[in-house]
Amino acid sequence: MATKPNLSAIDHISETGVAVLTDADTLDYYAHDVFERGADLLAVVRPSNTKELSAAVAATTAQNIAVIPRGGGMSYTGGYTSKQPDSVLFDLAAMDRILEINETDMTVTVEAGCTWAALHEALQPKGLRTPFWGTLSGLKATVGGGMSQNGIFWGSGRYGSAVQSCIAMEVVLADGTILNTGKNFTRPYGPDLTGLFLADTGALGMKATITLRLLPEAKAHGYASFTFENHEDTLAALGAIERAGVSTECFGFDPSLNAIRMKRDSLTSDAKALGKMMRKQGTVWGAIKEGAKVVAAGRDFMDEAKFSLHVLTEARLQAAADDDLAHARKIALAHGATETENTIPKIIRANPFGPLNSMLGPEGQRWAPIHGLLPHSRATDCYSAIIALFDEHKDEMDALGIFTGTLVSSVGGSGMIIEPCLYWPDASNPLHRDTVEDAHLAKLPKLDPNPAAWAFTQRMKQALVDLFLDHGAAHFQIGRTYRYRDSLDPAADALLVDMKKSVDPRGLMNPGALGL
């Protein structure tokens, strides 16, 4: 039930000229992320520019009310679901302009609410892109959210995570101060002040504008897919490919996730993406050849009982992309791979920001990913421990209808992501119903609330978080989920606390995020 509005506080915020929403349905919707619901909100504020954002933050915190930033709403780690009631959530989606594309200095500056998909679309006609150019959720996920949460996927195999493409930002502090973190053409200039506010889950300040590096879009691409008998060989091949620096994206699925993907997707969705891929081919003959290959492969090419690995390469010349692919192929085959049809990487690359229907399982189940970023030297042991954890609880999971699927992905210069996903039968929430396509949602069973499955999932999620800490993993999307401060050296933790006090002395900026 939504909190009764504090009219005097809301009136004070409204005086800044910003849009303020207080109706019960809106407050309930914004209290949810993908995984859970936070405390009741006092109001939702929608600034349309940096000046409004600054004024509204100042007006809110002046009344000792906590403020919470929200980008595209794709968090599943409590990034914006506070436990503190009567906070004001700042929906930055209306701050979505691309402010400057500087083709001389090769930078682009955007407002925080600009989505990765919108940025990519604006840069394409100019033959440009950012090094990291989006998450798979980029249809809704924003650049500001990416800077606060960090993330991986497009470009990560070569260029690392989202924040590594950032040069500078304008950040609004808890008292409304607008802080420019650095020069808009280089980073760092002196100590890395930009870095202090990156991957902070909005605990130190709200991102207002972001400047990212640009590079020329690749002209040539290569695709390959492989299957493996076990996770040890899969991870060894992925690690060797990442170290070789030959892929822009390299990711894989365990047998369970392979089966989930094949069950959820369809030839119809493949055909839509195929049309986009064919239009991108440089020649009619190239389009016909690529289209024929995908159609011929159908959906029966992947052995669902095996692990899969998918490699994408890119370059200015096709010969260079092909050479990188040949090197990746040699590595994969040396680790026991069997090459299979490359339909999956082609289809995903053709439609990089597809519908977010995977937010629910193939039969409408709830979904929760939990990940760890590990150096290659620790990845196999960690993956084996995850398998052992699931085996230990297999009977209870089977009884509750809970199942898993695991994704792995390379992160250039950092190692690899291991991301087990939990699926459990339970009722969807308002964010799911708003995000999943209506036509897809209509095909799914409408599940009832399942308190037993939900309680077990919460315990299992925490067990995975603890397991990753034991194996020395790092994390993106720290939010209110991962044990970031428990992993810090005491002196580093003290510095973090002091920094929080300096920029947010009353603890009103996204309280609880980062464990602060």
C-alpha positions as CSV (number, residue, x, y, z in Angstrom):
1,M,0.0,0.0,0.0
2,A,1.4,3.4,-1.0
3,T,2.4,5.9,1.7
4,K,0.0,8.8,2.2
5,P,1.7,11.8,0.5
6,N,3.4,14.4,2.6
7,L,1.8,17.3,0.8
8,S,4.0,20.1,2.2
9,A,7.2,18.2,1.2
10,I,5.8,17.5,-2.3
11,D,4.7,21.0,-2.8
12,H,8.2,22.2,-1.9
13,I,9.7,19.9,-4.6
14,S,7.1,20.9,-7.1
15,E,8.1,24.6,-6.7
16,T,11.3,23.8,-8.6
17,G,9.2,23.2,-11.8
18,V,9.9,19.5,-12.0
19,A,7.2,16.9,-12.6
20,V,6.2,15.1,-9.4
21,L,4.0,12.0,-9.4
22,T,2.2,10.7,-6.3
23,D,-0.6,8.4,-7.5
24,A,-0.7,5.0,-5.9
25,D,-0.2,2.9,-9.0
26,T,2.8,4.9,-10.1
27,L,4.4,4.7,-6.7
28,D,3.8,0.9,-6.5
29,Y,5.3,0.4,-10.0
30,Y,8.5,2.4,-9.2
31,A,9.0,0.6,-5.9
32,H,9.7,-2.6,-7.9
33,D,12.9,-3.7,-9.7
34,V,13.2,-7.0,-11.6
35,F,13.7,-9.0,-8.5
36,E,11.8,-7.5,-5.6
37,R,9.9,-4.6,-4.2
38,G,11.4,-1.9,-2.0
39,A,9.8,0.3,0.7
40,D,6.9,2.6,-0.2
41,L,7.9,5.8,-1.9
42,L,6.8,9.3,-1.1
43,A,6.9,10.5,-4.7
44,V,8.5,10.0,-8.1
45,V,10.2,13.0,-9.7
46,R,10.9,13.3,-13.4
47,P,13.4,16.0,-14.2
48,S,13.8,17.0,-17.9
49,N,17.3,18.5,-17.7
50,T,20.3,18.9,-15.4
51,K,19.1,22.2,-13.9
52,E,15.7,20.6,-12.9
53,L,17.5,17.6,-11.5
54,S,19.8,19.8,-9.4
55,A,17.0,22.0,-8.1
56,A,14.7,19.1,-7.2
57,V,17.5,17.1,-5.4
58,A,18.3,20.2,-3.4
59,A,14.7,20.8,-2.5
60,T,14.2,17.2,-1.5
61,T,17.3,16.7,0.7
62,A,16.7,20.1,2.3
63,Q,13.7,18.5,4.0
64,N,15.9,15.6,5.1
65,I,14.2,13.2,2.6
66,A,16.3,10.6,0.9
67,V,16.7,10.6,-2.9
68,I,17.1,7.6,-5.2
69,P,18.2,7.7,-8.9
70,R,16.6,5.3,-11.4
71,G,17.6,4.9,-15.0
72,G,15.9,2.3,-17.2
73,G,14.7,0.2,-14.3
74,M,16.6,-3.0,-15.3
75,S,18.2,-3.5,-11.9
76,Y,17.7,-6.8,-10.2
77,T,20.1,-6.2,-7.3
78,G,18.3,-3.5,-5.4
79,G,20.0,-0.6,-7.2
80,Y,17.0,1.7,-6.6
81,T,14.7,-0.3,-4.3
82,S,15.5,1.3,-1.0
83,K,14.5,-0.2,2.4
84,Q,14.0,3.3,3.7
85,P,10.3,4.3,3.4
86,D,9.1,7.7,2.1
87,S,12.1,8.3,-0.1
88,V,11.7,10.3,-3.4
89,L,12.7,8.3,-6.5
90,F,14.2,10.3,-9.4
91,D,13.2,8.8,-12.8
92,L,15.8,10.2,-15.2
93,A,14.2,8.7,-18.4
94,A,13.1,12.2,-19.6
95,M,16.7,13.3,-19.6
96,D,17.4,11.4,-22.8
97,R,19.0,13.9,-25.2
98,I,22.2,13.3,-27.1
99,L,23.9,16.6,-26.4
100,E,27.0,16.5,-28.7
101,I,28.6,14.1,-31.2
102,N,32.1,15.4,-31.6
103,E,33.6,13.7,-34.6
104,T,36.9,15.6,-34.4
105,D,37.7,14.7,-30.8
106,M,35.8,11.4,-31.1
107,T,33.5,11.9,-28.1
108,V,29.8,11.8,-27.5
109,T,28.0,13.5,-24.6
110,V,24.5,12.3,-23.6
111,E,22.1,12.9,-20.8
112,A,21.8,10.1,-18.3
113,G,18.4,8.8,-19.5
114,C,19.6,8.1,-23.0
115,T,19.3,4.4,-23.7
116,W,22.1,2.4,-25.3
117,A,19.8,1.5,-28.2
118,A,19.0,5.2,-28.9
119,L,22.7,6.1,-28.7
120,H,23.7,3.3,-31.1
121,E,21.0,4.3,-33.5
122,A,22.1,7.9,-33.5
123,L,25.8,7.1,-34.1
124,Q,25.2,4.4,-36.9
125,P,24.7,6.9,-39.8
126,K,28.0,8.5,-38.9
127,G,29.8,5.1,-38.9
128,L,30.7,5.5,-35.2
129,R,30.0,3.8,-31.9
130,T,31.3,3.8,-28.3
131,P,33.9,1.1,-27.5
132,F,31.4,-0.6,-25.1
133,W,28.1,0.0,-26.8
134,G,25.5,-1.5,-24.6
135,T,24.0,-4.3,-22.5
136,L,21.5,-6.8,-24.0
137,S,18.9,-4.8,-22.1
138,G,19.9,-1.7,-24.0
139,L,16.4,-1.1,-25.4
140,K,15.5,0.2,-21.9
141,A,18.8,0.3,-20.0
142,T,20.4,3.8,-20.0
143,V,23.9,5.2,-20.3
144,G,23.5,6.8,-16.8
145,G,22.4,3.4,-15.4
146,G,25.4,1.8,-17.0
147,M,27.8,4.3,-15.4
148,S,26.2,3.8,-12.0
149,Q,25.8,0.0,-12.2
150,N,28.5,-0.9,-14.7
151,G,27.8,-3.8,-17.0
152,I,29.0,-5.9,-19.9
153,F,28.2,-7.3,-23.3
154,W,28.6,-5.4,-26.6
155,G,32.3,-4.7,-27.0
156,S,33.2,-6.2,-23.7
157,G,35.4,-9.0,-25.1
158,R,37.8,-6.3,-26.3
159,Y,37.0,-3.1,-24.5
160,G,35.9,-4.2,-21.1
161,S,33.0,-3.0,-19.1
162,A,30.7,0.0,-19.5
163,V,32.5,2.4,-17.3
164,Q,35.8,1.9,-19.2
165,S,34.4,3.9,-22.1
166,C,33.6,6.9,-20.0
167,I,35.7,10.1,-20.1
168,A,33.8,12.5,-17.9
169,M,30.5,13.2,-16.2
170,E,28.3,15.9,-14.7
171,V,27.1,14.5,-11.3
172,V,24.5,16.0,-9.0
173,L,25.5,15.7,-5.4
174,A,23.1,15.3,-2.4
175,D,22.9,19.0,-1.8
176,G,22.1,19.8,-5.5
177,T,25.7,20.8,-6.4
178,I,26.6,20.0,-10.0
179,L,30.1,18.5,-10.2
180,N,32.0,18.2,-13.4
181,T,34.4,15.3,-12.8
182,G,37.0,16.1,-15.4
183,K,37.9,17.2,-18.9
184,N,35.6,16.0,-21.7
185,F,38.4,14.8,-23.9
186,T,40.8,12.8,-21.6
187,R,40.8,10.7,-18.4
188,P,42.4,11.0,-16.0
189,Y,43.7,14.5,-15.6
190,G,45.3,14.2,-12.2
191,P,43.6,11.8,-9.8
192,D,40.7,10.0,-11.5
193,L,37.7,12.0,-10.1
194,T,35.5,10.5,-12.8
195,G,36.3,7.0,-11.5
196,L,35.1,7.9,-8.0
197,F,31.6,8.2,-9.2
198,L,31.6,5.2,-11.6
199,A,30.0,1.9,-10.6
200,D,28.8,3.5,-7.3
201,T,25.1,2.5,-7.8
202,G,24.2,6.1,-7.3
203,A,25.4,6.1,-3.7
204,L,27.7,9.1,-4.2
205,G,25.7,11.2,-6.8
206,M,23.2,11.2,-9.6
207,K,24.6,11.1,-13.1
208,A,23.3,14.0,-15.2
209,T,25.5,13.9,-18.3
210,I,28.1,11.5,-19.5
211,T,30.9,11.8,-22.1
212,L,32.0,8.6,-23.8
213,R,34.8,7.8,-26.2
214,L,34.0,7.1,-29.9
215,L,35.6,4.8,-32.4
216,P,34.8,3.9,-36.0
217,E,32.2,1.2,-36.4
218,A,33.6,-2.1,-37.7
219,K,33.1,-2.8,-41.4
220,A,33.6,-6.6,-41.3
221,H,32.4,-9.3,-38.9
222,G,33.0,-12.9,-38.1
223,Y,30.9,-15.5,-36.2
224,A,31.5,-18.9,-34.8
225,S,29.8,-21.3,-32.4
226,F,31.1,-24.4,-30.6
227,T,29.9,-27.1,-28.3
228,F,31.8,-28.6,-25.4
229,E,31.3,-31.7,-23.2
230,N,32.0,-29.9,-19.8
231,H,32.4,-26.5,-18.2
232,E,36.1,-27.0,-17.6
233,D,36.9,-27.1,-21.4
234,T,34.4,-24.3,-22.1
235,L,36.0,-21.9,-19.5
236,A,39.5,-22.8,-20.6
237,A,38.7,-22.0,-24.3
238,L,36.9,-18.8,-23.3
239,G,39.9,-17.7,-21.2
240,A,42.4,-18.4,-24.0
241,I,40.3,-16.5,-26.5
242,E,40.0,-13.5,-24.2
243,R,43.8,-13.5,-23.6
244,A,44.4,-13.7,-27.3
245,G,42.4,-10.5,-27.8
246,V,40.7,-11.8,-30.9
247,S,37.0,-11.4,-30.0
248,T,34.8,-8.5,-29.4
249,E,32.2,-10.7,-27.7
250,C,32.7,-14.2,-26.4
251,F,29.9,-15.9,-24.4
252,G,28.4,-19.2,-23.7
253,F,25.5,-21.2,-22.1
254,D,25.4,-24.3,-20.0
255,P,23.1,-27.1,-21.2
256,S,20.2,-25.9,-19.2
257,L,20.4,-22.3,-20.6
258,N,20.7,-23.7,-24.1
259,A,17.5,-25.6,-23.6
260,I,15.7,-22.6,-22.1
261,R,16.8,-20.4,-25.0
262,M,15.6,-22.9,-27.6
263,K,12.3,-23.3,-25.9
264,R,11.6,-19.6,-25.4
265,D,12.7,-18.4,-28.9
266,S,11.2,-19.3,-32.2
267,L,11.9,-19.3,-35.9
268,T,9.5,-16.3,-36.1
269,S,11.8,-14.2,-33.9
270,D,14.8,-15.5,-35.8
271,A,13.2,-14.4,-39.0
272,K,12.6,-10.9,-37.8
273,A,16.3,-10.6,-36.7
274,L,17.3,-12.3,-40.0
275,G,15.6,-9.6,-42.0
276,K,17.7,-6.9,-40.2
277,M,20.9,-8.9,-40.7
278,M,20.2,-9.3,-44.4
279,R,19.6,-5.6,-44.8
280,K,23.0,-4.9,-43.2
281,Q,24.9,-7.1,-45.6
282,G,27.0,-5.1,-48.1
283,T,25.7,-7.0,-51.2
284,V,22.6,-8.7,-52.4
285,W,24.6,-12.0,-52.8
286,G,26.0,-11.6,-49.3
287,A,22.4,-11.2,-47.9
288,I,21.1,-14.2,-49.8
289,K,24.0,-16.4,-48.6
290,E,23.7,-15.3,-44.9
291,G,19.9,-15.7,-45.0
292,A,20.1,-19.2,-46.5
293,K,22.6,-20.3,-43.9
294,V,20.4,-19.2,-41.0
295,V,17.2,-20.6,-42.4
296,A,18.9,-23.9,-43.2
297,A,20.2,-24.2,-39.7
298,G,16.7,-23.9,-38.2
299,R,16.6,-24.4,-34.5
300,D,17.9,-28.0,-34.2
301,F,21.6,-27.3,-34.7
302,M,22.4,-27.0,-31.0
303,D,22.9,-30.1,-28.8
304,E,21.1,-29.0,-25.7
305,A,22.9,-31.5,-23.6
306,K,26.2,-29.7,-24.2
307,F,27.9,-26.4,-23.3
308,S,28.0,-23.8,-26.0
309,L,30.4,-21.0,-26.8
310,H,29.8,-18.2,-29.3
311,V,32.5,-15.9,-30.7
312,L,32.1,-12.6,-32.6
313,T,35.0,-10.8,-34.3
314,E,35.2,-7.5,-36.1
315,A,37.7,-5.4,-38.0
316,R,38.0,-2.8,-40.7
317,L,38.8,-5.5,-43.3
318,Q,37.1,-8.9,-43.7
319,A,40.4,-10.6,-43.9
320,A,41.3,-9.3,-40.5
321,A,38.0,-10.4,-38.9
322,D,38.4,-13.8,-40.6
323,D,41.9,-14.1,-39.2
324,D,40.8,-13.4,-35.7
325,L,38.0,-15.9,-36.1
326,A,40.4,-18.5,-37.4
327,H,42.6,-18.0,-34.3
328,A,39.6,-18.3,-32.0
329,R,38.5,-21.4,-33.8
330,K,42.0,-23.0,-33.4
331,I,41.8,-22.3,-29.7
332,A,38.3,-23.7,-29.3
333,L,39.1,-26.9,-31.2
334,A,42.3,-27.4,-29.2
335,H,40.2,-27.5,-26.1
336,G,37.9,-30.2,-27.3
337,A,35.2,-28.2,-29.1
338,T,33.0,-29.3,-31.9
339,E,32.1,-26.5,-34.3
340,T,28.4,-26.0,-35.0
341,E,26.1,-23.6,-36.8
342,N,26.8,-19.9,-36.0
343,T,23.1,-18.9,-35.9
344,I,23.1,-17.6,-32.3
345,P,25.8,-15.0,-32.6
346,K,24.5,-13.9,-36.0
347,I,21.0,-13.4,-34.8
348,I,22.0,-11.7,-31.6
349,R,24.3,-9.3,-33.5
350,A,21.6,-8.5,-36.0
351,N,19.2,-7.5,-33.3
352,P,21.6,-6.3,-30.5
353,F,18.8,-4.6,-28.4
354,G,15.9,-7.0,-28.8
355,P,12.7,-7.3,-26.7
356,L,13.3,-8.0,-23.0
357,N,11.1,-11.1,-23.0
358,S,13.7,-13.2,-21.2
359,M,12.9,-11.3,-18.1
360,L,10.4,-14.2,-17.5
361,G,11.1,-17.9,-18.0
362,P,9.7,-20.0,-20.9
363,E,6.6,-20.8,-18.9
364,G,6.2,-17.4,-17.2
365,Q,8.6,-18.2,-14.3
366,R,10.4,-15.5,-12.4
367,W,14.1,-15.0,-13.2
368,A,17.0,-13.8,-11.1
369,P,20.6,-13.7,-12.3
370,I,23.5,-13.7,-9.8
371,H,27.0,-13.2,-11.2
372,G,30.6,-13.0,-10.4
373,L,33.6,-11.5,-12.3
374,L,36.6,-13.8,-11.8
375,P,40.1,-14.0,-13.0
376,H,40.7,-17.0,-15.3
377,S,42.8,-18.7,-12.7
378,R,39.8,-19.0,-10.3
379,A,36.9,-19.4,-12.7
380,T,36.8,-23.2,-13.0
381,D,36.9,-23.8,-9.2
382,C,34.1,-21.3,-8.7
383,Y,31.9,-22.8,-11.4
384,S,32.4,-26.3,-9.9
385,A,31.3,-24.9,-6.5
386,I,28.2,-23.5,-8.1
387,I,27.3,-26.9,-9.5
388,A,28.0,-28.5,-6.2
389,L,25.6,-26.0,-4.5
390,F,22.8,-26.7,-6.9
391,D,23.4,-30.5,-6.5
392,E,23.2,-30.1,-2.8
393,H,19.7,-28.6,-3.0
394,K,18.5,-30.5,-6.0
395,D,15.6,-32.3,-4.2
396,E,14.2,-29.2,-2.7
397,M,14.5,-27.3,-6.0
398,D,12.8,-30.1,-7.9
399,A,10.0,-30.2,-5.4
400,L,9.4,-26.4,-5.7
401,G,9.8,-26.3,-9.5
402,I,13.0,-24.3,-9.4
403,F,15.6,-24.7,-12.1
404,T,18.8,-22.9,-13.2
405,G,20.8,-21.9,-16.3
406,T,24.2,-20.4,-16.4
407,L,25.8,-17.9,-18.8
408,V,29.5,-17.2,-19.1
409,S,31.2,-14.2,-20.9
410,S,34.6,-12.8,-21.4
411,V,35.5,-9.3,-20.2
412,G,38.6,-7.9,-21.9
413,G,41.5,-7.5,-19.5
414,S,39.5,-8.6,-16.5
415,G,38.7,-12.3,-16.8
416,M,35.2,-13.7,-17.2
417,I,31.7,-13.4,-15.9
418,I,29.9,-16.5,-14.5
419,E,26.2,-15.8,-14.1
420,P,23.9,-18.6,-12.8
421,C,20.2,-17.7,-13.2
422,L,17.4,-18.9,-11.0
423,Y,14.0,-19.6,-12.4
424,W,11.0,-20.2,-10.0
425,P,7.2,-20.4,-10.4
426,D,5.8,-17.2,-9.0
427,A,3.6,-14.3,-9.9
428,S,5.1,-11.5,-12.1
429,N,5.3,-8.0,-10.8
430,P,4.3,-4.6,-12.4
431,L,7.8,-4.1,-13.9
432,H,7.7,-7.4,-15.7
433,R,4.2,-6.7,-17.1
434,D,5.3,-3.3,-18.3
435,T,8.6,-4.5,-19.9
436,V,7.8,-7.9,-21.6
437,E,6.1,-7.5,-25.0
438,D,2.3,-7.8,-24.7
439,A,2.1,-10.5,-27.4
440,H,4.7,-12.6,-25.7
441,L,3.2,-12.0,-22.2
442,A,-0.2,-13.2,-23.5
443,K,1.3,-16.5,-24.4
444,L,2.7,-17.2,-21.0
445,P,0.8,-18.8,-18.1
446,K,-0.2,-16.4,-15.4
447,L,1.3,-17.8,-12.3
448,D,0.0,-17.4,-8.7
449,P,2.2,-16.1,-5.9
450,N,4.4,-18.9,-4.5
451,P,5.7,-17.9,-1.1
452,A,7.6,-21.2,-0.6
453,A,9.5,-20.9,-3.9
454,W,10.1,-17.2,-3.3
455,A,11.6,-17.8,0.2
456,F,13.9,-20.6,-1.1
457,T,15.0,-18.4,-4.1
458,Q,16.0,-15.6,-1.7
459,R,18.0,-18.1,0.4
460,M,19.7,-19.5,-2.7
461,K,20.5,-16.1,-4.1
462,Q,22.2,-15.2,-0.8
463,A,24.1,-18.5,-0.9
464,L,25.4,-17.7,-4.4
465,V,26.4,-14.2,-3.3
466,D,28.3,-15.7,-0.3
467,L,29.9,-18.3,-2.6
468,F,31.2,-15.6,-5.0
469,L,32.7,-13.7,-2.1
470,D,34.5,-16.8,-0.9
471,H,36.0,-17.2,-4.4
472,G,37.2,-13.6,-4.5
473,A,34.8,-12.5,-7.2
474,A,34.1,-8.9,-8.1
475,H,30.7,-7.7,-9.3
476,F,28.8,-5.3,-11.5
477,Q,25.4,-3.9,-10.3
478,I,26.5,-4.0,-6.7
479,G,23.3,-2.3,-5.5
480,R,22.1,-3.6,-2.2
481,T,22.9,-7.3,-3.0
482,Y,26.7,-8.0,-3.3
483,R,29.0,-7.8,-0.3
484,Y,31.2,-5.1,-1.7
485,R,32.4,-3.6,1.6
486,D,33.2,-7.1,3.1
487,S,35.7,-7.5,0.3
488,L,37.5,-4.2,0.9
489,D,40.8,-3.7,2.7
490,P,40.0,-1.9,6.0
491,A,41.9,1.2,4.9
492,A,40.0,1.2,1.6
493,D,36.7,0.8,3.4
494,A,37.5,3.8,5.6
495,L,38.3,5.9,2.6
496,L,35.0,4.9,1.0
497,V,33.1,5.9,4.1
498,D,34.9,9.2,4.3
499,M,34.2,10.0,0.7
500,K,30.5,9.2,1.2
501,K,30.5,11.6,4.2
502,S,32.2,14.3,2.1
503,V,29.7,14.3,-0.8
504,D,26.6,13.1,1.2
505,P,27.1,14.0,4.9
506,R,23.5,13.2,5.9
507,G,23.4,9.9,4.0
508,L,20.4,10.9,1.8
509,M,21.8,9.9,-1.6
510,N,20.4,6.3,-2.3
511,P,20.9,5.1,1.3
512,G,21.9,1.5,1.5
513,A,23.5,1.2,-1.9
514,L,27.1,-0.1,-1.9
515,G,26.4,-1.1,1.7
516,L,26.7,2.6,2.8
